[in-house]
């Protein structure tokens, strides 16, 4: 299904763990259309370098609960629905990579952004 240009659309964000947020669009005939929409990757408030053999830098937007991680090799991923305590745990962990694998990877929706 497609959105009609010039017609207002409401966005309803999915719950953490859902594959993608759901968008609800109001069509010209006033019908509701449901479709999946890949979320735009919001920019966290800046990544900070971390000392890790796996991670390069980490950023977090607490208002939107978005975690952004740059890995060795240059790949950057965003993780959705990550609360402040999980980010704080990652930043304070003795091993950032172990914490990531134990508490973040596979538990939150994510998207590769580069």
Secondary structure, DSSP 4 states (H G I P E B T S, - for coil): --PPTTS-EEEEPPPTTSSS-EEEEE-TTS-EEEEE-PPP-PPPS--EE---SSEEEEEEETTTTEEEEEETTS-EEEEES--HHHHHHHHH-S-HHHHHHHHTTTTSEEEE--
